[in-house]
Amino acid sequence: MTISRFFLFILMVVYAHAKEPTFVQRANSVAVFGGMGIQIVTAPDVVQYINSIALYSQRINDFGTSIDFFGGCEFPISDSWGIKLEHAYIFKSYSVPGKSGGTIDFFYAKHSPTMIIQHVITGYGYFVKLGAGGSYHLGNAEQKVSTFGVVTTYSTDGIGLKAEAVGQTAFDEHLFGYIGGTFGWDFTGDLTEKNGRKLVLPNSTTPVSLSSLSAGLRFGIIYYL
C-alpha cells in the first residue's frame, strides 16, 4: 500500500464514522496506539555533506520528506493530565551522482524513544491532547559508493525534544482515530564509524552531525483499555 493510499484509507474511515454521531465521553485511561506519518525534515550537516560530494546539477534542497512510524502507550495522571511513552522510527535516503563518478547512496535513520507530558481535553466522542517532552535518541547512517562497492556505516546519539498536538475521534467506546501534528529538534552528535573515525566534509576536518529539525503529520489509531 502506497503512502497516499494509506492516508486516503484513514480519511475514508474517519468520514464513514463521522456520518454517524458518536456520543461517547470517557475518562482518560491507559491506551496503546500506533500509526504512520510524514515529516518535513532538515538535517543541515547531512545536506551540506551531500551537496559537497554530488554534481552541482544534482544538489539537494535543505528540506525534504521522511517517513515516520510510531507506537506506544499512554498513562493517565489525572482526568486532565497524562504521560505518553512513544517510540518512533524515522528514515531518509538520498541517491546522487558523485563528482568523481558513480552513484552515492546515503541513508540515515533515527530511533526516537520519547516521554511526553500531556494536557488532556475531553468531550463527547473526542480527546485533544497537547504535549511536550524529550529523551535520548539513537541515529545511524550508511553510505555506499557504487564505483567501489564500498559500504560505510556510522552511528550517533543525543538529546531529542518534541512538541505535539493530537486529536482523537471515537469509533466506539474503546477505539479512536488518531491525527496529530508534531514539531521536533534532535541534537545528535557527529556520525562516527566503529573504529572512531568521523564522517567529515571533503577536504576538511569539519565533522558531520545528524542534528535535525522536523515537523509533520501523523495518522493512526489508539485503543483505550
C-alpha positions as CSV (number, residue, x, y, z in Angstrom):
1,M,0.0,0.0,0.0
2,T,1.4,3.4,-1.0
3,I,1.6,6.3,1.4
4,S,-1.1,8.2,-0.4
5,R,-3.4,5.2,-0.4
6,F,-2.8,4.8,3.3
7,F,-3.8,8.4,4.1
8,L,-6.8,8.1,1.8
9,F,-7.9,4.9,3.7
10,I,-7.6,6.7,7.1
11,L,-9.6,9.7,5.8
12,M,-12.3,7.4,4.4
13,V,-12.6,5.6,7.7
14,V,-12.9,8.9,9.7
15,Y,-15.5,10.2,7.3
16,A,-17.6,7.0,7.4
17,H,-17.7,7.2,11.2
18,A,-18.3,11.0,11.2
19,K,-21.6,10.4,9.4
20,E,-22.9,8.5,12.5
21,P,-22.7,10.8,15.6
22,T,-20.7,9.2,18.4
23,F,-21.6,10.4,21.9
24,V,-19.0,8.5,23.9
25,Q,-17.5,10.5,26.7
26,R,-15.0,8.7,28.7
27,A,-12.3,9.5,31.3
28,N,-8.7,9.5,30.3
29,S,-7.3,5.9,30.8
30,V,-4.5,3.6,29.8
31,A,-4.2,3.2,26.0
32,V,-2.0,1.8,23.2
33,F,-1.5,3.5,19.9
34,G,0.3,3.2,16.6
35,G,0.5,4.6,13.1
36,M,2.5,6.3,10.4
37,G,3.2,9.9,9.3
38,I,5.2,12.1,7.1
39,Q,7.8,14.6,8.4
40,I,9.3,17.7,6.7
41,V,12.9,17.5,7.9
42,T,16.2,19.3,7.6
43,A,19.5,17.9,8.7
44,P,21.8,20.8,7.8
45,D,25.1,18.9,8.2
46,V,23.9,16.0,6.1
47,V,22.6,18.3,3.4
48,Q,25.9,20.2,3.3
49,Y,27.8,16.9,3.0
50,I,25.8,15.5,0.2
51,N,25.9,18.8,-1.8
52,S,29.7,18.8,-1.4
53,I,30.1,15.3,-3.0
54,A,27.3,15.5,-5.6
55,L,27.3,17.1,-9.0
56,Y,26.3,20.7,-8.9
57,S,23.2,20.0,-11.0
58,Q,22.1,17.4,-8.5
59,R,22.3,19.4,-5.3
60,I,19.5,18.7,-2.9
61,N,17.2,21.1,-1.0
62,D,17.6,22.0,2.6
63,F,14.2,20.5,3.4
64,G,12.9,17.0,2.4
65,T,10.3,14.5,3.4
66,S,10.8,11.4,5.6
67,I,8.6,8.5,6.8
68,D,7.7,8.2,10.4
69,F,6.5,5.0,12.0
70,F,5.4,5.3,15.7
71,G,3.7,3.5,18.5
72,G,3.5,3.4,22.3
73,C,1.3,3.7,25.4
74,E,-0.5,6.5,27.3
75,F,-1.0,6.5,31.1
76,P,-3.3,8.9,33.0
77,I,-2.1,11.0,35.9
78,S,-5.5,12.7,36.4
79,D,-8.5,13.5,34.2
80,S,-6.6,16.3,32.6
81,W,-3.0,15.2,32.6
82,G,-1.2,12.1,31.4
83,I,2.2,10.6,30.4
84,K,2.9,9.2,26.9
85,L,5.7,6.8,26.2
86,E,6.5,6.6,22.5
87,H,8.9,5.0,20.1
88,A,9.3,6.5,16.6
89,Y,11.4,5.3,13.7
90,I,12.2,8.0,11.1
91,F,14.4,7.4,8.0
92,K,15.5,9.3,4.9
93,S,17.6,8.3,1.9
94,Y,19.4,10.1,-1.0
95,S,20.9,8.8,-4.2
96,V,23.1,11.3,-6.1
97,P,25.8,11.1,-8.9
98,G,29.2,11.8,-7.4
99,K,31.7,14.3,-8.6
100,S,34.3,11.6,-9.1
101,G,31.9,9.3,-10.9
102,G,29.5,6.6,-9.9
103,T,26.5,6.9,-7.6
104,I,26.5,7.6,-3.9
105,D,23.6,6.3,-1.8
106,F,23.2,7.8,1.6
107,F,20.7,6.6,4.1
108,Y,20.1,7.7,7.7
109,A,17.6,6.7,10.4
110,K,16.7,7.6,13.9
111,H,15.2,5.6,16.8
112,S,13.4,8.1,18.9
113,P,12.0,6.9,22.3
114,T,10.3,9.8,23.9
115,M,8.4,10.6,27.2
116,I,5.8,13.3,26.8
117,I,3.7,15.1,29.4
118,Q,0.2,15.7,28.0
119,H,-2.6,18.1,28.9
120,V,-5.8,16.3,28.1
121,I,-9.1,17.9,27.0
122,T,-12.0,15.5,26.7
123,G,-15.5,15.8,25.3
124,Y,-18.3,13.8,23.7
125,G,-16.6,11.5,21.3
126,Y,-13.1,13.0,21.3
127,F,-9.9,13.8,23.1
128,V,-7.5,16.7,22.4
129,K,-4.0,16.3,23.8
130,L,-1.3,18.9,23.9
131,G,2.2,17.7,25.0
132,A,5.9,18.2,25.1
133,G,8.9,16.1,26.2
134,G,12.1,14.5,25.2
135,S,14.6,11.7,25.7
136,Y,17.8,10.2,24.4
137,H,17.8,9.3,20.7
138,L,19.9,7.0,18.6
139,G,20.9,7.5,15.0
140,N,22.7,5.6,12.3
141,A,23.8,6.2,8.7
142,E,25.1,4.2,5.8
143,Q,26.9,5.3,2.7
144,K,27.5,3.2,-0.4
145,V,29.7,4.3,-3.4
146,S,28.8,2.3,-6.5
147,T,32.2,2.8,-8.1
148,F,34.0,0.8,-5.5
149,G,31.1,-1.1,-3.9
150,V,32.2,0.1,-0.5
151,V,29.6,0.5,2.3
152,T,30.5,2.5,5.3
153,T,28.3,2.6,8.4
154,Y,28.1,5.3,11.1
155,S,26.3,5.8,14.4
156,T,25.5,8.7,16.7
157,D,23.3,9.7,19.7
158,G,22.0,12.7,21.5
159,I,19.1,14.6,23.1
160,G,15.8,14.9,21.3
161,L,12.9,17.3,22.1
162,K,9.3,17.2,20.8
163,A,6.1,19.2,21.0
164,E,2.8,17.9,19.6
165,A,-1.0,18.4,19.3
166,V,-3.2,15.3,18.9
167,G,-6.9,14.9,18.1
168,Q,-8.6,11.6,18.8
169,T,-12.1,10.8,17.5
170,A,-14.2,7.9,18.8
171,F,-15.1,5.0,16.6
172,D,-16.6,3.2,19.5
173,E,-16.1,3.1,23.3
174,H,-12.5,1.9,23.1
175,L,-11.2,2.6,19.6
176,F,-10.4,6.1,18.5
177,G,-8.9,7.6,15.3
178,Y,-5.6,9.5,15.8
179,I,-4.5,12.6,13.9
180,G,-1.6,14.7,15.2
181,G,0.9,17.3,14.4
182,T,4.5,17.3,15.7
183,F,7.5,19.6,15.9
184,G,10.9,18.1,16.9
185,W,14.5,19.0,17.5
186,D,17.3,16.4,17.6
187,F,20.7,17.5,19.0
188,T,22.7,14.4,18.0
189,G,26.4,14.2,17.7
190,D,28.9,13.5,14.9
191,L,28.4,10.5,12.7
192,T,31.2,8.0,13.7
193,E,32.4,4.6,12.5
194,K,33.1,1.8,14.9
195,N,36.8,2.5,14.7
196,G,36.2,6.1,15.9
197,R,36.7,7.7,12.5
198,K,34.2,10.5,11.9
199,L,32.4,11.4,8.7
200,V,33.8,14.8,7.6
201,L,33.2,17.3,4.8
202,P,35.5,16.7,1.8
203,N,38.9,18.3,2.1
204,S,38.3,19.5,5.6
205,T,38.2,18.3,9.2
206,T,34.7,19.5,9.8
207,P,32.6,16.6,11.2
208,V,29.0,15.8,10.0
209,S,26.4,15.5,12.7
210,L,22.8,14.1,12.4
211,S,21.2,17.0,14.2
212,S,17.9,18.0,12.7
213,L,14.7,19.9,12.8
214,S,11.3,18.4,11.8
215,A,7.6,19.0,11.6
216,G,4.9,16.7,10.3
217,L,1.5,15.0,10.4
218,R,0.6,11.6,11.8
219,F,-2.3,9.3,11.3
220,G,-3.2,6.1,13.3
221,I,-5.4,4.5,15.8
222,I,-5.5,4.4,19.6
223,Y,-7.2,1.8,21.8
224,Y,-8.3,2.6,25.4
225,L,-8.2,-0.3,27.7
